[in-house]
Amino acid sequence: MKKQIKIWLECFRLRTLPVSLSGVVIAIGLAKWHHHFQWAPALLCLAFALLAQIVSNTANEYFDYLHGADKPGRVGPRRGVTEGDIKPNTLRNVTFGLLVLAGIVGCCLIPYGGWWLLPVGIVIALAALAYSTGPYPLSYHGLGELMVFIFFGLVPVNFTYYVQALRWDPLVLLASMTTGLLAVNVLLINNYRDMDDDREAGKRTSVVIFGRPAAALAYLINGYAGMALLTVLWIMIGFGRMMPLWTLAIPVIYLVLHTATWYKLRHHDGAALNPLLGGTARNMLIFTLLLTIAFIIYS
C-alpha cells in the first residue's frame, strides 16, 4: 500500500504544486490588501488550481507515454506508467476523473464570479489536455512556456482576485506577470534536463529548438524580469507610504536564491538537475509567501 501511494504521489509530481498554488496565494494576498478577501472563493480557487495542476501532470505523463516520449530508466523522476507500476488505462481514468472533479469545483465559483466563468473553465480544461495531446500538442512545438505563463501566471492571479473583488486591477496584472515568469522557469529547468530524451522522441520543446545555453540565459532573465515588474508594482502602489522599506528585501532574497540555482544549472547535467527542479519551485514558493505576508500585514 505504501509503495502504491508513493507511486501515485510521484505521478502527481508534488514538487511542482507550488507553481499552481503560488498564483492563487498571491491573489489572495492582493485581495486582502485591497480589503476584498473572501474565504469561500479563495479556498475554491486553491482547490481548483491544485486539481488542475495534478490533471496537467497526469495527462502529461499518460500522453507522453503514448507518444513514446518517456522511456524506462529516464534521467528525470520515475514515471509510474512507463515503468509498469501504473496501468495506462488506470492513469487515463484517474486523469479524467480528476478533470471532472476540477470542473465541479470550478462550477462552485460561478455564484461568486458569474456564468461567464464557465467558458473560462472549459478553456482551462482543454488547455490542460492540449498541452500534451490533440492534433497539435503544444509542449511538442515549443509552446509550453507560453502556456505556463498564461495558465500559471495570468489566469490564476487575475481570476482569483476577480472572484473576490469583482473587478480587475492593473497591479494584479503586474503581479500575475511576475508569477508567470517564475512559473516558466520550473518548466524550463524540466525541459533543460530532458532535452536529449525529448529530441530523440521528437518532442520539440523550446530547449530542443534553441539549445541549453539559450535556455539557461532565459532562466536567468525570467527571474530578474519578474523582480523588475515587482519594482514597477512597488512604484505604482506608492512605495514608502503603503509598503515599508523592509519589503525591498523580498526581491533581493529571491534573486540570491535564483542566481544560486542558475549557477548550479550551468554546471550540472543529467540526474543532478533533478534537485534543481524542486529548488526552482522552492524559490518561487519562498517569494510567494514573503510577498503575500507583506500584503496581508499591511492591508
ChimeraX commands (.cxc) that place a marker at each C-alpha (Angstrom):
marker #1 position 0.00,0.00,0.00 radius 0.5
marker #1 position 2.76,2.45,0.96 radius 0.5
marker #1 position 4.60,1.69,-2.27 radius 0.5
marker #1 position 1.46,2.32,-4.33 radius 0.5
marker #1 position 0.82,5.62,-2.56 radius 0.5
marker #1 position 4.41,6.67,-3.27 radius 0.5
marker #1 position 4.00,5.76,-6.93 radius 0.5
marker #1 position 0.86,7.92,-7.26 radius 0.5
marker #1 position 2.45,10.83,-5.39 radius 0.5
marker #1 position 5.35,10.69,-7.84 radius 0.5
marker #1 position 2.82,10.68,-10.67 radius 0.5
marker #1 position 1.15,13.79,-9.22 radius 0.5
marker #1 position 4.61,15.49,-9.12 radius 0.5
marker #1 position 4.14,17.18,-5.78 radius 0.5
marker #1 position 7.30,19.26,-6.13 radius 0.5
marker #1 position 5.63,21.21,-8.96 radius 0.5
marker #1 position 2.48,22.07,-6.98 radius 0.5
marker #1 position 3.87,25.39,-5.65 radius 0.5
marker #1 position 3.74,26.57,-9.27 radius 0.5
marker #1 position -0.05,26.32,-9.42 radius 0.5
marker #1 position -0.69,27.43,-5.85 radius 0.5
marker #1 position 1.59,30.49,-5.96 radius 0.5
marker #1 position -0.65,32.48,-8.28 radius 0.5
marker #1 position -3.71,31.86,-6.14 radius 0.5
marker #1 position -1.88,32.66,-2.90 radius 0.5
marker #1 position -0.53,35.95,-4.28 radius 0.5
marker #1 position -4.03,36.89,-5.48 radius 0.5
marker #1 position -5.39,36.14,-2.01 radius 0.5
marker #1 position -2.75,38.46,-0.55 radius 0.5
marker #1 position -3.68,41.19,-3.01 radius 0.5
marker #1 position -7.38,40.75,-2.25 radius 0.5
marker #1 position -6.64,41.00,1.46 radius 0.5
marker #1 position -4.51,44.10,0.88 radius 0.5
marker #1 position -7.36,45.73,-1.07 radius 0.5
marker #1 position -9.95,44.60,1.55 radius 0.5
marker #1 position -11.75,42.27,-0.86 radius 0.5
marker #1 position -10.73,38.94,0.66 radius 0.5
marker #1 position -13.42,36.22,0.84 radius 0.5
marker #1 position -12.71,32.82,2.34 radius 0.5
marker #1 position -15.05,30.69,0.22 radius 0.5
marker #1 position -13.99,31.70,-3.32 radius 0.5
marker #1 position -10.35,31.85,-2.21 radius 0.5
marker #1 position -10.41,28.25,-0.97 radius 0.5
marker #1 position -12.29,27.11,-4.07 radius 0.5
marker #1 position -9.62,28.71,-6.25 radius 0.5
marker #1 position -6.92,26.92,-4.26 radius 0.5
marker #1 position -8.67,23.59,-4.72 radius 0.5
marker #1 position -9.25,24.21,-8.43 radius 0.5
marker #1 position -5.62,25.22,-9.02 radius 0.5
marker #1 position -4.36,22.15,-7.17 radius 0.5
marker #1 position -6.60,19.79,-9.14 radius 0.5
marker #1 position -5.81,21.49,-12.45 radius 0.5
marker #1 position -2.07,21.12,-11.82 radius 0.5
marker #1 position -2.42,17.43,-10.95 radius 0.5
marker #1 position -4.57,16.84,-14.05 radius 0.5
marker #1 position -1.95,18.57,-16.17 radius 0.5
marker #1 position 0.78,16.39,-14.63 radius 0.5
marker #1 position -1.05,13.07,-15.02 radius 0.5
marker #1 position -2.22,13.93,-18.53 radius 0.5
marker #1 position 1.34,14.84,-19.46 radius 0.5
marker #1 position 2.61,11.51,-18.15 radius 0.5
marker #1 position -0.13,9.50,-19.88 radius 0.5
marker #1 position 0.17,11.16,-23.28 radius 0.5
marker #1 position 3.98,11.28,-23.19 radius 0.5
marker #1 position 3.81,7.52,-22.61 radius 0.5
marker #1 position 1.53,7.10,-25.63 radius 0.5
marker #1 position 3.86,9.24,-27.76 radius 0.5
marker #1 position 6.92,7.34,-26.59 radius 0.5
marker #1 position 8.46,10.47,-25.08 radius 0.5
marker #1 position 9.13,8.73,-21.73 radius 0.5
marker #1 position 11.24,5.60,-21.58 radius 0.5
marker #1 position 12.20,3.26,-18.72 radius 0.5
marker #1 position 15.27,4.45,-16.85 radius 0.5
marker #1 position 14.79,8.09,-17.92 radius 0.5
marker #1 position 17.02,10.80,-16.45 radius 0.5
marker #1 position 14.13,12.60,-14.79 radius 0.5
marker #1 position 11.91,11.38,-11.94 radius 0.5
marker #1 position 10.45,7.91,-12.30 radius 0.5
marker #1 position 7.29,7.64,-14.39 radius 0.5
marker #1 position 4.94,5.02,-13.00 radius 0.5
marker #1 position 3.13,4.18,-16.22 radius 0.5
marker #1 position 6.39,3.92,-18.19 radius 0.5
marker #1 position 7.98,1.64,-15.60 radius 0.5
marker #1 position 4.87,-0.57,-15.46 radius 0.5
marker #1 position 3.84,0.47,-11.94 radius 0.5
marker #1 position 0.58,2.03,-13.17 radius 0.5
marker #1 position -1.60,0.63,-15.93 radius 0.5
marker #1 position -2.13,3.13,-18.78 radius 0.5
marker #1 position -5.93,2.76,-18.63 radius 0.5
marker #1 position -5.87,3.39,-14.88 radius 0.5
marker #1 position -3.85,6.57,-15.32 radius 0.5
marker #1 position -6.19,7.73,-18.07 radius 0.5
marker #1 position -9.26,7.11,-15.91 radius 0.5
marker #1 position -7.74,8.89,-12.92 radius 0.5
marker #1 position -6.79,11.85,-15.13 radius 0.5
marker #1 position -10.30,12.31,-16.50 radius 0.5
marker #1 position -11.84,11.64,-13.09 radius 0.5
marker #1 position -9.76,14.43,-11.57 radius 0.5
marker #1 position -10.66,16.64,-14.53 radius 0.5
marker #1 position -14.36,16.14,-13.76 radius 0.5
marker #1 position -13.71,16.91,-10.08 radius 0.5
marker #1 position -11.85,20.09,-11.05 radius 0.5
marker #1 position -14.83,21.04,-13.21 radius 0.5
marker #1 position -17.22,20.58,-10.29 radius 0.5
marker #1 position -15.04,22.76,-8.07 radius 0.5
marker #1 position -14.82,25.36,-10.82 radius 0.5
marker #1 position -18.60,25.45,-11.19 radius 0.5
marker #1 position -18.84,26.29,-7.49 radius 0.5
marker #1 position -17.15,29.60,-8.35 radius 0.5
marker #1 position -19.99,30.64,-10.67 radius 0.5
marker #1 position -22.12,32.14,-7.85 radius 0.5
marker #1 position -19.19,34.41,-6.99 radius 0.5
marker #1 position -17.99,35.43,-10.45 radius 0.5
marker #1 position -20.91,34.80,-12.80 radius 0.5
marker #1 position -21.84,32.33,-15.52 radius 0.5
marker #1 position -19.20,33.69,-17.87 radius 0.5
marker #1 position -16.65,31.76,-15.79 radius 0.5
marker #1 position -18.00,28.53,-17.31 radius 0.5
marker #1 position -16.35,29.00,-20.75 radius 0.5
marker #1 position -13.19,30.12,-18.96 radius 0.5
marker #1 position -13.14,26.84,-17.05 radius 0.5
marker #1 position -13.70,24.88,-20.26 radius 0.5
marker #1 position -10.75,26.64,-21.89 radius 0.5
marker #1 position -8.56,25.81,-18.87 radius 0.5
marker #1 position -9.61,22.15,-19.03 radius 0.5
marker #1 position -8.92,21.94,-22.76 radius 0.5
marker #1 position -5.55,23.65,-22.27 radius 0.5
marker #1 position -4.55,21.07,-19.65 radius 0.5
marker #1 position -5.11,18.35,-22.26 radius 0.5
marker #1 position -3.88,20.28,-25.31 radius 0.5
marker #1 position -0.53,20.73,-23.59 radius 0.5
marker #1 position 0.34,17.08,-24.28 radius 0.5
marker #1 position -2.20,15.76,-26.79 radius 0.5
marker #1 position -4.53,16.64,-29.63 radius 0.5
marker #1 position -3.73,17.44,-33.26 radius 0.5
marker #1 position -1.05,19.95,-32.21 radius 0.5
marker #1 position 0.35,19.11,-28.74 radius 0.5
marker #1 position 1.62,22.46,-27.51 radius 0.5
marker #1 position 4.50,21.13,-25.43 radius 0.5
marker #1 position 5.78,19.28,-28.52 radius 0.5
marker #1 position 6.01,22.50,-30.53 radius 0.5
marker #1 position 7.90,24.87,-28.23 radius 0.5
marker #1 position 4.76,26.47,-26.77 radius 0.5
marker #1 position 4.93,25.00,-23.27 radius 0.5
marker #1 position 6.44,28.12,-21.73 radius 0.5
marker #1 position 3.74,30.35,-23.21 radius 0.5
marker #1 position 1.06,28.06,-21.79 radius 0.5
marker #1 position 2.66,28.13,-18.36 radius 0.5
marker #1 position 2.94,31.93,-18.41 radius 0.5
marker #1 position -0.77,32.23,-19.24 radius 0.5
marker #1 position -2.30,29.43,-17.16 radius 0.5
marker #1 position 0.02,29.53,-14.14 radius 0.5
marker #1 position 0.54,33.29,-14.08 radius 0.5
marker #1 position -2.06,35.47,-15.76 radius 0.5
marker #1 position -5.10,33.24,-15.24 radius 0.5
marker #1 position -4.83,32.19,-11.56 radius 0.5
marker #1 position -3.76,35.57,-10.21 radius 0.5
marker #1 position -6.25,37.72,-12.12 radius 0.5
marker #1 position -9.23,35.39,-11.86 radius 0.5
marker #1 position -8.68,34.52,-8.19 radius 0.5
marker #1 position -8.61,38.23,-7.47 radius 0.5
marker #1 position -11.67,38.85,-9.63 radius 0.5
marker #1 position -13.96,36.29,-7.95 radius 0.5
marker #1 position -13.25,38.05,-4.65 radius 0.5
marker #1 position -13.21,41.71,-5.73 radius 0.5
marker #1 position -15.45,41.52,-8.84 radius 0.5
marker #1 position -13.12,43.89,-10.66 radius 0.5
marker #1 position -9.80,43.86,-12.49 radius 0.5
marker #1 position -6.74,45.78,-11.31 radius 0.5
marker #1 position -3.50,46.79,-13.13 radius 0.5
marker #1 position -1.47,46.00,-10.01 radius 0.5
marker #1 position -2.85,42.47,-10.06 radius 0.5
marker #1 position -1.92,42.18,-13.74 radius 0.5
marker #1 position 1.69,43.10,-12.94 radius 0.5
marker #1 position 1.78,40.56,-10.11 radius 0.5
marker #1 position 0.40,37.89,-12.45 radius 0.5
marker #1 position 3.13,38.61,-14.99 radius 0.5
marker #1 position 5.79,38.22,-12.31 radius 0.5
marker #1 position 4.20,34.94,-11.21 radius 0.5
marker #1 position 4.06,33.71,-14.79 radius 0.5
marker #1 position 7.75,34.37,-15.42 radius 0.5
marker #1 position 8.78,32.49,-12.28 radius 0.5
marker #1 position 6.49,29.59,-13.19 radius 0.5
marker #1 position 8.03,29.38,-16.67 radius 0.5
marker #1 position 11.39,28.70,-15.04 radius 0.5
marker #1 position 10.08,25.48,-13.49 radius 0.5
marker #1 position 9.18,24.18,-16.95 radius 0.5
marker #1 position 12.44,25.46,-18.44 radius 0.5
marker #1 position 14.58,23.52,-15.99 radius 0.5
marker #1 position 12.45,20.41,-16.54 radius 0.5
marker #1 position 12.93,20.64,-20.31 radius 0.5
marker #1 position 16.61,21.55,-19.85 radius 0.5
marker #1 position 17.14,18.25,-18.06 radius 0.5
marker #1 position 15.10,16.23,-20.57 radius 0.5
marker #1 position 16.48,17.84,-23.75 radius 0.5
marker #1 position 18.26,14.74,-25.09 radius 0.5
marker #1 position 15.34,12.41,-24.38 radius 0.5
marker #1 position 12.87,14.91,-25.85 radius 0.5
marker #1 position 14.89,15.36,-29.03 radius 0.5
marker #1 position 15.10,11.60,-29.51 radius 0.5
marker #1 position 11.34,11.29,-29.02 radius 0.5
marker #1 position 10.58,14.11,-31.47 radius 0.5
marker #1 position 9.35,16.43,-28.73 radius 0.5
marker #1 position 10.46,19.89,-29.83 radius 0.5
marker #1 position 10.45,21.87,-26.62 radius 0.5
marker #1 position 11.94,25.36,-26.60 radius 0.5
marker #1 position 15.14,23.89,-25.16 radius 0.5
marker #1 position 15.39,21.40,-28.04 radius 0.5
marker #1 position 14.78,24.22,-30.52 radius 0.5
marker #1 position 17.15,26.83,-29.07 radius 0.5
marker #1 position 19.60,24.74,-27.05 radius 0.5
marker #1 position 20.69,24.61,-23.41 radius 0.5
marker #1 position 22.78,27.84,-23.37 radius 0.5
marker #1 position 19.78,29.88,-24.55 radius 0.5
marker #1 position 17.52,28.12,-22.04 radius 0.5
marker #1 position 19.91,28.85,-19.16 radius 0.5
marker #1 position 20.03,32.52,-20.17 radius 0.5
marker #1 position 16.23,32.68,-20.42 radius 0.5
marker #1 position 16.02,31.10,-16.96 radius 0.5
marker #1 position 18.23,33.83,-15.50 radius 0.5
marker #1 position 16.45,36.65,-17.33 radius 0.5
marker #1 position 12.98,35.48,-16.29 radius 0.5
marker #1 position 13.85,35.80,-12.61 radius 0.5
marker #1 position 15.30,39.29,-12.97 radius 0.5
marker #1 position 12.48,40.42,-15.28 radius 0.5
marker #1 position 9.96,39.20,-12.73 radius 0.5
marker #1 position 11.59,41.24,-9.99 radius 0.5
marker #1 position 11.75,44.27,-12.31 radius 0.5
marker #1 position 7.99,44.02,-12.75 radius 0.5
marker #1 position 7.65,43.80,-8.98 radius 0.5
marker #1 position 9.61,47.07,-8.71 radius 0.5
marker #1 position 7.13,48.71,-11.10 radius 0.5
marker #1 position 4.32,47.40,-8.89 radius 0.5
marker #1 position 6.02,48.88,-5.81 radius 0.5
marker #1 position 6.24,52.28,-7.55 radius 0.5
marker #1 position 2.60,52.17,-8.64 radius 0.5
marker #1 position 1.31,51.47,-5.12 radius 0.5
marker #1 position 3.28,54.36,-3.66 radius 0.5
marker #1 position 6.24,52.55,-2.18 radius 0.5
marker #1 position 7.28,54.01,1.19 radius 0.5
marker #1 position 3.76,55.10,2.07 radius 0.5
marker #1 position 1.85,51.85,1.69 radius 0.5
marker #1 position 4.72,49.33,1.82 radius 0.5
marker #1 position 7.71,49.78,4.21 radius 0.5
marker #1 position 11.34,49.73,3.14 radius 0.5
marker #1 position 11.98,46.23,4.51 radius 0.5
marker #1 position 9.84,44.74,1.76 radius 0.5
marker #1 position 12.67,45.58,-0.65 radius 0.5
marker #1 position 14.34,42.53,0.83 radius 0.5
marker #1 position 11.77,40.28,-0.85 radius 0.5
marker #1 position 13.10,40.59,-4.43 radius 0.5
marker #1 position 16.67,40.57,-3.11 radius 0.5
marker #1 position 16.13,37.29,-1.26 radius 0.5
marker #1 position 14.53,35.76,-4.32 radius 0.5
marker #1 position 17.31,36.90,-6.66 radius 0.5
marker #1 position 20.01,35.49,-4.38 radius 0.5
marker #1 position 18.30,32.09,-4.39 radius 0.5
marker #1 position 17.51,32.34,-8.10 radius 0.5
marker #1 position 21.07,33.23,-9.11 radius 0.5
marker #1 position 22.48,30.40,-7.00 radius 0.5
marker #1 position 20.12,27.91,-8.68 radius 0.5
marker #1 position 21.02,29.28,-12.13 radius 0.5
marker #1 position 24.74,28.85,-11.37 radius 0.5
marker #1 position 24.15,25.20,-10.45 radius 0.5
marker #1 position 22.06,24.77,-13.58 radius 0.5
marker #1 position 25.01,25.75,-15.76 radius 0.5
marker #1 position 27.36,23.33,-14.02 radius 0.5
marker #1 position 25.20,20.19,-13.76 radius 0.5
marker #1 position 23.52,17.80,-16.14 radius 0.5
marker #1 position 21.55,14.57,-16.15 radius 0.5
marker #1 position 20.06,13.35,-12.88 radius 0.5
marker #1 position 21.99,16.06,-10.97 radius 0.5
marker #1 position 19.43,18.53,-12.32 radius 0.5
marker #1 position 16.51,16.84,-10.53 radius 0.5
marker #1 position 17.07,18.68,-7.21 radius 0.5
marker #1 position 17.22,21.98,-9.11 radius 0.5
marker #1 position 13.66,21.47,-10.34 radius 0.5
marker #1 position 12.49,21.31,-6.73 radius 0.5
marker #1 position 14.82,24.19,-5.88 radius 0.5
marker #1 position 13.25,26.38,-8.56 radius 0.5
marker #1 position 9.76,25.62,-7.24 radius 0.5
marker #1 position 11.07,26.28,-3.70 radius 0.5
marker #1 position 12.41,29.70,-4.75 radius 0.5
marker #1 position 9.03,30.57,-6.19 radius 0.5
marker #1 position 7.24,29.40,-3.06 radius 0.5
marker #1 position 9.51,31.46,-0.76 radius 0.5
marker #1 position 8.92,34.55,-2.90 radius 0.5
marker #1 position 5.17,33.92,-2.91 radius 0.5
marker #1 position 4.93,33.52,0.87 radius 0.5
marker #1 position 7.07,36.60,1.62 radius 0.5
marker #1 position 5.12,38.78,-0.80 radius 0.5
marker #1 position 1.76,37.52,0.42 radius 0.5
marker #1 position 2.72,38.03,4.06 radius 0.5
marker #1 position 3.73,41.62,3.24 radius 0.5
marker #1 position 0.36,42.27,1.57 radius 0.5
marker #1 position -1.54,40.79,4.49 radius 0.5
marker #1 position 0.44,42.62,7.19 radius 0.5
marker #1 position -0.05,46.00,5.55 radius 0.5
marker #1 position -3.65,45.51,4.40 radius 0.5
marker link #1:1,2 radius 0.2
marker link #1:2,3 radius 0.2
marker link #1:3,4 radius 0.2
marker link #1:4,5 radius 0.2
marker link #1:5,6 radius 0.2
marker link #1:6,7 radius 0.2
marker link #1:7,8 radius 0.2
marker link #1:8,9 radius 0.2
marker link #1:9,10 radius 0.2
marker link #1:10,11 radius 0.2
marker link #1:11,12 radius 0.2
marker link #1:12,13 radius 0.2
marker link #1:13,14 radius 0.2
marker link #1:14,15 radius 0.2
marker link #1:15,16 radius 0.2
marker link #1:16,17 radius 0.2
marker link #1:17,18 radius 0.2
marker link #1:18,19 radius 0.2
marker link #1:19,20 radius 0.2
marker link #1:20,21 radius 0.2
marker link #1:21,22 radius 0.2
marker link #1:22,23 radius 0.2
marker link #1:23,24 radius 0.2
marker link #1:24,25 radius 0.2
marker link #1:25,26 radius 0.2
marker link #1:26,27 radius 0.2
marker link #1:27,28 radius 0.2
marker link #1:28,29 radius 0.2
marker link #1:29,30 radius 0.2
marker link #1:30,31 radius 0.2
marker link #1:31,32 radius 0.2
marker link #1:32,33 radius 0.2
marker link #1:33,34 radius 0.2
marker link #1:34,35 radius 0.2
marker link #1:35,36 radius 0.2
marker link #1:36,37 radius 0.2
marker link #1:37,38 radius 0.2
marker link #1:38,39 radius 0.2
marker link #1:39,40 radius 0.2
marker link #1:40,41 radius 0.2
marker link #1:41,42 radius 0.2
marker link #1:42,43 radius 0.2
marker link #1:43,44 radius 0.2
marker link #1:44,45 radius 0.2
marker link #1:45,46 radius 0.2
marker link #1:46,47 radius 0.2
marker link #1:47,48 radius 0.2
marker link #1:48,49 radius 0.2
marker link #1:49,50 radius 0.2
marker link #1:50,51 radius 0.2
marker link #1:51,52 radius 0.2
marker link #1:52,53 radius 0.2
marker link #1:53,54 radius 0.2
marker link #1:54,55 radius 0.2
marker link #1:55,56 radius 0.2
marker link #1:56,57 radius 0.2
marker link #1:57,58 radius 0.2
marker link #1:58,59 radius 0.2
marker link #1:59,60 radius 0.2
marker link #1:60,61 radius 0.2
marker link #1:61,62 radius 0.2
marker link #1:62,63 radius 0.2
marker link #1:63,64 radius 0.2
marker link #1:64,65 radius 0.2
marker link #1:65,66 radius 0.2
marker link #1:66,67 radius 0.2
marker link #1:67,68 radius 0.2
marker link #1:68,69 radius 0.2
marker link #1:69,70 radius 0.2
marker link #1:70,71 radius 0.2
marker link #1:71,72 radius 0.2
marker link #1:72,73 radius 0.2
marker link #1:73,74 radius 0.2
marker link #1:74,75 radius 0.2
marker link #1:75,76 radius 0.2
marker link #1:76,77 radius 0.2
marker link #1:77,78 radius 0.2
marker link #1:78,79 radius 0.2
marker link #1:79,80 radius 0.2
marker link #1:80,81 radius 0.2
marker link #1:81,82 radius 0.2
marker link #1:82,83 radius 0.2
marker link #1:83,84 radius 0.2
marker link #1:84,85 radius 0.2
marker link #1:85,86 radius 0.2
marker link #1:86,87 radius 0.2
marker link #1:87,88 radius 0.2
marker link #1:88,89 radius 0.2
marker link #1:89,90 radius 0.2
marker link #1:90,91 radius 0.2
marker link #1:91,92 radius 0.2
marker link #1:92,93 radius 0.2
marker link #1:93,94 radius 0.2
marker link #1:94,95 radius 0.2
marker link #1:95,96 radius 0.2
marker link #1:96,97 radius 0.2
marker link #1:97,98 radius 0.2
marker link #1:98,99 radius 0.2
marker link #1:99,100 radius 0.2
marker link #1:100,101 radius 0.2
marker link #1:101,102 radius 0.2
marker link #1:102,103 radius 0.2
marker link #1:103,104 radius 0.2
marker link #1:104,105 radius 0.2
marker link #1:105,106 radius 0.2
marker link #1:106,107 radius 0.2
marker link #1:107,108 radius 0.2
marker link #1:108,109 radius 0.2
marker link #1:109,110 radius 0.2
marker link #1:110,111 radius 0.2
marker link #1:111,112 radius 0.2
marker link #1:112,113 radius 0.2
marker link #1:113,114 radius 0.2
marker link #1:114,115 radius 0.2
marker link #1:115,116 radius 0.2
marker link #1:116,117 radius 0.2
marker link #1:117,118 radius 0.2
marker link #1:118,119 radius 0.2
marker link #1:119,120 radius 0.2
marker link #1:120,121 radius 0.2
marker link #1:121,122 radius 0.2
marker link #1:122,123 radius 0.2
marker link #1:123,124 radius 0.2
marker link #1:124,125 radius 0.2
marker link #1:125,126 radius 0.2
marker link #1:126,127 radius 0.2
marker link #1:127,128 radius 0.2
marker link #1:128,129 radius 0.2
marker link #1:129,130 radius 0.2
marker link #1:130,131 radius 0.2
marker link #1:131,132 radius 0.2
marker link #1:132,133 radius 0.2
marker link #1:133,134 radius 0.2
marker link #1:134,135 radius 0.2
marker link #1:135,136 radius 0.2
marker link #1:136,137 radius 0.2
marker link #1:137,138 radius 0.2
marker link #1:138,139 radius 0.2
marker link #1:139,140 radius 0.2
marker link #1:140,141 radius 0.2
marker link #1:141,142 radius 0.2
marker link #1:142,143 radius 0.2
marker link #1:143,144 radius 0.2
marker link #1:144,145 radius 0.2
marker link #1:145,146 radius 0.2
marker link #1:146,147 radius 0.2
marker link #1:147,148 radius 0.2
marker link #1:148,149 radius 0.2
marker link #1:149,150 radius 0.2
marker link #1:150,151 radius 0.2
marker link #1:151,152 radius 0.2
marker link #1:152,153 radius 0.2
marker link #1:153,154 radius 0.2
marker link #1:154,155 radius 0.2
marker link #1:155,156 radius 0.2
marker link #1:156,157 radius 0.2
marker link #1:157,158 radius 0.2
marker link #1:158,159 radius 0.2
marker link #1:159,160 radius 0.2
marker link #1:160,161 radius 0.2
marker link #1:161,162 radius 0.2
marker link #1:162,163 radius 0.2
marker link #1:163,164 radius 0.2
marker link #1:164,165 radius 0.2
marker link #1:165,166 radius 0.2
marker link #1:166,167 radius 0.2
marker link #1:167,168 radius 0.2
marker link #1:168,169 radius 0.2
marker link #1:169,170 radius 0.2
marker link #1:170,171 radius 0.2
marker link #1:171,172 radius 0.2
marker link #1:172,173 radius 0.2
marker link #1:173,174 radius 0.2
marker link #1:174,175 radius 0.2
marker link #1:175,176 radius 0.2
marker link #1:176,177 radius 0.2
marker link #1:177,178 radius 0.2
marker link #1:178,179 radius 0.2
marker link #1:179,180 radius 0.2
marker link #1:180,181 radius 0.2
marker link #1:181,182 radius 0.2
marker link #1:182,183 radius 0.2
marker link #1:183,184 radius 0.2
marker link #1:184,185 radius 0.2
marker link #1:185,186 radius 0.2
marker link #1:186,187 radius 0.2
marker link #1:187,188 radius 0.2
marker link #1:188,189 radius 0.2
marker link #1:189,190 radius 0.2
marker link #1:190,191 radius 0.2
marker link #1:191,192 radius 0.2
marker link #1:192,193 radius 0.2
marker link #1:193,194 radius 0.2
marker link #1:194,195 radius 0.2
marker link #1:195,196 radius 0.2
marker link #1:196,197 radius 0.2
marker link #1:197,198 radius 0.2
marker link #1:198,199 radius 0.2
marker link #1:199,200 radius 0.2
marker link #1:200,201 radius 0.2
marker link #1:201,202 radius 0.2
marker link #1:202,203 radius 0.2
marker link #1:203,204 radius 0.2
marker link #1:204,205 radius 0.2
marker link #1:205,206 radius 0.2
marker link #1:206,207 radius 0.2
marker link #1:207,208 radius 0.2
marker link #1:208,209 radius 0.2
marker link #1:209,210 radius 0.2
marker link #1:210,211 radius 0.2
marker link #1:211,212 radius 0.2
marker link #1:212,213 radius 0.2
marker link #1:213,214 radius 0.2
marker link #1:214,215 radius 0.2
marker link #1:215,216 radius 0.2
marker link #1:216,217 radius 0.2
marker link #1:217,218 radius 0.2
marker link #1:218,219 radius 0.2
marker link #1:219,220 radius 0.2
marker link #1:220,221 radius 0.2
marker link #1:221,222 radius 0.2
marker link #1:222,223 radius 0.2
marker link #1:223,224 radius 0.2
marker link #1:224,225 radius 0.2
marker link #1:225,226 radius 0.2
marker link #1:226,227 radius 0.2
marker link #1:227,228 radius 0.2
marker link #1:228,229 radius 0.2
marker link #1:229,230 radius 0.2
marker link #1:230,231 radius 0.2
marker link #1:231,232 radius 0.2
marker link #1:232,233 radius 0.2
marker link #1:233,234 radius 0.2
marker link #1:234,235 radius 0.2
marker link #1:235,236 radius 0.2
marker link #1:236,237 radius 0.2
marker link #1:237,238 radius 0.2
marker link #1:238,239 radius 0.2
marker link #1:239,240 radius 0.2
marker link #1:240,241 radius 0.2
marker link #1:241,242 radius 0.2
marker link #1:242,243 radius 0.2
marker link #1:243,244 radius 0.2
marker link #1:244,245 radius 0.2
marker link #1:245,246 radius 0.2
marker link #1:246,247 radius 0.2
marker link #1:247,248 radius 0.2
marker link #1:248,249 radius 0.2
marker link #1:249,250 radius 0.2
marker link #1:250,251 radius 0.2
marker link #1:251,252 radius 0.2
marker link #1:252,253 radius 0.2
marker link #1:253,254 radius 0.2
marker link #1:254,255 radius 0.2
marker link #1:255,256 radius 0.2
marker link #1:256,257 radius 0.2
marker link #1:257,258 radius 0.2
marker link #1:258,259 radius 0.2
marker link #1:259,260 radius 0.2
marker link #1:260,261 radius 0.2
marker link #1:261,262 radius 0.2
marker link #1:262,263 radius 0.2
marker link #1:263,264 radius 0.2
marker link #1:264,265 radius 0.2
marker link #1:265,266 radius 0.2
marker link #1:266,267 radius 0.2
marker link #1:267,268 radius 0.2
marker link #1:268,269 radius 0.2
marker link #1:269,270 radius 0.2
marker link #1:270,271 radius 0.2
marker link #1:271,272 radius 0.2
marker link #1:272,273 radius 0.2
marker link #1:273,274 radius 0.2
marker link #1:274,275 radius 0.2
marker link #1:275,276 radius 0.2
marker link #1:276,277 radius 0.2
marker link #1:277,278 radius 0.2
marker link #1:278,279 radius 0.2
marker link #1:279,280 radius 0.2
marker link #1:280,281 radius 0.2
marker link #1:281,282 radius 0.2
marker link #1:282,283 radius 0.2
marker link #1:283,284 radius 0.2
marker link #1:284,285 radius 0.2
marker link #1:285,286 radius 0.2
marker link #1:286,287 radius 0.2
marker link #1:287,288 radius 0.2
marker link #1:288,289 radius 0.2
marker link #1:289,290 radius 0.2
marker link #1:290,291 radius 0.2
marker link #1:291,292 radius 0.2
marker link #1:292,293 radius 0.2
marker link #1:293,294 radius 0.2
marker link #1:294,295 radius 0.2
marker link #1:295,296 radius 0.2
marker link #1:296,297 radius 0.2
marker link #1:297,298 radius 0.2
marker link #1:298,299 radius 0.2
view
